[in-house]
């Protein structure tokens, strides 16, 4: 089991949705809101078939930072 630090190219950014591709974890925010209203864990927190192990806190912090940068406040 090898700890892997998340990096930018592992994330898909589409509108108000951020997905961590290796684990399938997904965060979704309402338009204009920087914090997610929905979260799907996918395989986050489990060792992947490849042997890679992501710390959930690291992936979540990275994803939430990306989400906050992409969402423009309304008004």
TORPA-4810 file (N, C-alpha, C, O; in nm, 3 decimals):
<nodes>
NODE_1_0.085_-0.117_0.000_0.000_0.000_0.000_0.090_0.124_0.000_0.175_0.139_0.087_X
NODE_2_0.069_0.212_-0.099_0.152_0.331_-0.112_0.066_0.456_-0.101_-0.033_0.472_-0.172_X
NODE_3_0.106_0.544_-0.010_0.035_0.671_0.003_0.062_0.756_-0.120_0.177_0.771_-0.162_X
NODE_4_-0.044_0.812_-0.177_-0.032_0.898_-0.294_-0.091_1.035_-0.260_-0.201_1.044_-0.206_X
NODE_5_-0.016_1.141_-0.290_-0.065_1.276_-0.270_-0.141_1.320_-0.394_-0.090_1.306_-0.505_X
NODE_6_-0.263_1.373_-0.379_-0.341_1.414_-0.495_-0.274_1.531_-0.569_-0.215_1.620_-0.507_X
NODE_7_-0.287_1.529_-0.702_-0.234_1.637_-0.785_-0.341_1.679_-0.885_-0.437_1.605_-0.910_X
NODE_8_-0.324_1.796_-0.943_-0.426_1.858_-1.026_-0.478_1.769_-1.138_-0.599_1.761_-1.159_X
NODE_9_-0.390_1.701_-1.211_-0.436_1.625_-1.328_-0.523_1.505_-1.290_-0.580_1.440_-1.378_X
NODE_10_-0.533_1.474_-1.161_-0.620_1.364_-1.117_-0.765_1.407_-1.099_-0.851_1.325_-1.067_X
NODE_11_-0.793_1.535_-1.118_-0.927_1.588_-1.096_-0.991_1.631_-1.228_-0.925_1.689_-1.315_X
NODE_12_-1.120_1.601_-1.242_-1.201_1.655_-1.351_-1.277_1.773_-1.294_-1.335_1.765_-1.186_X
NODE_13_-1.276_1.883_-1.368_-1.346_2.003_-1.327_-1.449_2.036_-1.433_-1.414_2.070_-1.546_X
NODE_14_-1.575_2.024_-1.398_-1.682_2.050_-1.494_-1.790_2.131_-1.426_-1.867_2.079_-1.345_X
NODE_15_-1.796_2.259_-1.460_-1.896_2.347_-1.399_-1.882_2.349_-1.248_-1.778_2.387_-1.195_X
NODE_16_-1.988_2.308_-1.179_-1.990_2.310_-1.033_-1.957_2.173_-0.973_-1.990_2.146_-0.858_X
NODE_17_-1.890_2.088_-1.052_-1.859_1.952_-1.008_-1.709_1.927_-1.014_-1.644_1.956_-1.115_X
NODE_18_-1.655_1.873_-0.906_-1.514_1.832_-0.902_-1.513_1.682_-0.873_-1.574_1.636_-0.776_X
NODE_19_-1.442_1.606_-0.958_-1.432_1.462_-0.941_-1.285_1.421_-0.932_-1.203_1.460_-1.015_X
NODE_20_-1.254_1.342_-0.832_-1.119_1.285_-0.821_-1.121_1.155_-0.898_-1.180_1.056_-0.854_X
NODE_21_-1.056_1.154_-1.015_-1.065_1.041_-1.107_-1.019_0.907_-1.048_-1.087_0.807_-1.069_X
NODE_22_-0.908_0.900_-0.976_-0.865_0.769_-0.927_-0.965_0.702_-0.831_-0.980_0.580_-0.832_X
NODE_23_-1.032_0.782_-0.748_-1.122_0.724_-0.647_-1.269_0.736_-0.685_-1.353_0.665_-0.629_X
NODE_24_-1.301_0.824_-0.780_-1.441_0.847_-0.815_-1.513_0.938_-0.718_-1.634_0.959_-0.732_X
NODE_25_-1.444_0.992_-0.619_-1.506_1.083_-0.524_-1.550_1.210_-0.598_-1.478_1.261_-0.684_X
NODE_26_-1.669_1.261_-0.562_-1.725_1.375_-0.635_-1.788_1.475_-0.538_-1.859_1.437_-0.444_X
NODE_27_-1.762_1.604_-0.561_-1.819_1.713_-0.485_-1.899_1.800_-0.581_-1.852_1.831_-0.690_X
NODE_28_-2.021_1.839_-0.541_-2.108_1.920_-0.625_-2.157_2.038_-0.544_-2.199_2.022_-0.429_X
NODE_29_-2.153_2.157_-0.603_-2.201_2.278_-0.535_-2.311_2.343_-0.618_-2.313_2.331_-0.741_X
NODE_30_-2.401_2.412_-0.550_-2.501_2.491_-0.621_-2.430_2.608_-0.688_-2.325_2.652_-0.642_X
NODE_31_-2.486_2.656_-0.796_-2.428_2.770_-0.867_-2.410_2.888_-0.772_-2.503_2.924_-0.699_X
NODE_32_-2.292_2.947_-0.773_-2.262_3.063_-0.692_-2.224_3.032_-0.548_-2.197_3.124_-0.471_X
NODE_33_-2.221_2.905_-0.511_-2.188_2.865_-0.374_-2.056_2.789_-0.376_-2.037_2.697_-0.455_X
NODE_34_-1.965_2.828_-0.287_-1.831_2.770_-0.289_-1.820_2.639_-0.211_-1.722_2.566_-0.227_X
NODE_35_-1.918_2.608_-0.128_-1.913_2.484_-0.051_-2.008_2.382_-0.113_-2.113_2.419_-0.165_X
NODE_36_-1.972_2.255_-0.107_-2.054_2.154_-0.173_-2.185_2.126_-0.099_-2.192_2.134_0.024_X
NODE_37_-2.287_2.093_-0.177_-2.413_2.048_-0.118_-2.426_1.897_-0.130_-2.515_1.837_-0.069_X
NODE_38_-2.337_1.837_-0.210_-2.344_1.693_-0.233_-2.203_1.637_-0.241_-2.112_1.699_-0.296_X
NODE_39_-2.187_1.517_-0.185_-2.058_1.449_-0.187_-2.084_1.300_-0.206_-2.166_1.240_-0.136_X
NODE_40_-2.013_1.241_-0.301_-2.017_1.096_-0.322_-1.877_1.044_-0.299_-1.782_1.088_-0.364_X
NODE_41_-1.863_0.950_-0.207_-1.733_0.902_-0.161_-1.657_0.821_-0.265_-1.534_0.826_-0.267_X
NODE_42_-1.724_0.747_-0.350_-1.654_0.658_-0.442_-1.567_0.562_-0.363_-1.615_0.500_-0.268_X
NODE_43_-1.441_0.548_-0.401_-1.347_0.460_-0.331_-1.256_0.537_-0.236_-1.158_0.482_-0.187_X
NODE_44_-1.287_0.662_-0.211_-1.204_0.744_-0.123_-1.200_0.683_0.017_-1.304_0.652_0.075_X
NODE_45_-1.080_0.665_0.069_-1.064_0.606_0.201_-1.033_0.457_0.196_-1.007_0.396_0.300_X
NODE_46_-1.036_0.400_0.077_-1.002_0.258_0.060_-0.877_0.246_-0.027_-0.852_0.331_-0.112_X
NODE_47_-0.800_0.144_-0.005_-0.685_0.118_-0.091_-0.736_0.073_-0.227_-0.820_-0.017_-0.235_X
NODE_48_-0.687_0.134_-0.333_-0.731_0.103_-0.468_-0.668_-0.027_-0.517_-0.570_-0.074_-0.459_X
NODE_49_-0.722_-0.085_-0.622_-0.669_-0.210_-0.678_-0.522_-0.195_-0.718_-0.446_-0.292_-0.714_X
NODE_50_-0.483_-0.074_-0.755_-0.344_-0.047_-0.793_-0.250_-0.049_-0.674_-0.128_-0.051_-0.690_X
NODE_51_-0.307_-0.048_-0.553_-0.227_-0.040_-0.431_-0.214_0.103_-0.380_-0.162_0.125_-0.271_X
NODE_52_-0.259_0.199_-0.459_-0.252_0.339_-0.417_-0.350_0.366_-0.304_-0.461_0.312_-0.301_X
NODE_53_-0.308_0.449_-0.212_-0.387_0.484_-0.095_-0.386_0.636_-0.079_-0.281_0.695_-0.053_X
NODE_54_-0.502_0.698_-0.096_-0.515_0.843_-0.081_-0.573_0.874_0.056_-0.670_0.810_0.097_X
NODE_55_-0.516_0.970_0.126_-0.575_1.013_0.252_-0.698_1.097_0.219_-0.686_1.196_0.147_X
NODE_56_-0.815_1.060_0.270_-0.937_1.134_0.238_-0.928_1.284_0.266_-0.981_1.365_0.190_X
NODE_57_-0.861_1.320_0.375_-0.850_1.462_0.411_-0.773_1.541_0.306_-0.807_1.656_0.276_X
NODE_58_-0.668_1.480_0.249_-0.588_1.547_0.147_-0.667_1.565_0.018_-0.664_1.672_-0.043_X
NODE_59_-0.736_1.461_-0.024_-0.815_1.468_-0.147_-0.927_1.569_-0.130_-0.951_1.651_-0.219_X
NODE_60_-0.996_1.565_-0.018_-1.108_1.658_0.007_-1.059_1.802_0.010_-1.122_1.889_-0.050_X
NODE_61_-0.949_1.829_0.076_-0.896_1.966_0.083_-0.861_2.017_-0.057_-0.889_2.132_-0.089_X
NODE_62_-0.801_1.934_-0.139_-0.764_1.971_-0.275_-0.890_1.998_-0.357_-0.899_2.099_-0.426_X
NODE_63_-0.987_1.908_-0.348_-1.111_1.921_-0.424_-1.188_2.045_-0.383_-1.240_2.117_-0.468_X
NODE_64_-1.198_2.071_-0.254_-1.272_2.187_-0.207_-1.204_2.317_-0.247_-1.272_2.416_-0.276_X
NODE_65_-1.071_2.318_-0.250_-0.999_2.437_-0.297_-1.028_2.461_-0.445_-1.049_2.575_-0.487_X
NODE_66_-1.028_2.354_-0.524_-1.059_2.368_-0.667_-1.202_2.417_-0.687_-1.228_2.503_-0.770_X
NODE_67_-1.294_2.362_-0.610_-1.434_2.401_-0.620_-1.451_2.547_-0.583_-1.522_2.620_-0.653_X
NODE_68_-1.388_2.592_-0.477_-1.398_2.730_-0.433_-1.343_2.827_-0.538_-1.396_2.936_-0.556_X
NODE_69_-1.237_2.787_-0.607_-1.177_2.873_-0.711_-1.267_2.883_-0.833_-1.269_2.986_-0.900_X
NODE_70_-1.341_2.776_-0.865_-1.420_2.772_-0.987_-1.558_2.834_-0.973_-1.617_2.875_-1.073_X
NODE_71_-1.611_2.843_-0.853_-1.746_2.893_-0.833_-1.740_3.044_-0.813_-1.669_3.092_-0.725_X
NODE_72_-1.814_3.118_-0.894_-1.820_3.263_-0.882_-1.947_3.299_-0.803_-2.056_3.254_-0.838_X
NODE_73_-1.932_3.379_-0.698_-2.050_3.416_-0.619_-2.153_3.490_-0.704_-2.118_3.569_-0.792_X
NODE_74_-2.280_3.464_-0.678_-2.388_3.535_-0.749_-2.396_3.678_-0.699_-2.362_3.706_-0.584_X
NODE_75_-2.439_3.766_-0.785_-2.461_3.903_-0.744_-2.359_3.991_-0.791_-2.364_4.111_-0.764_X
</nodes>
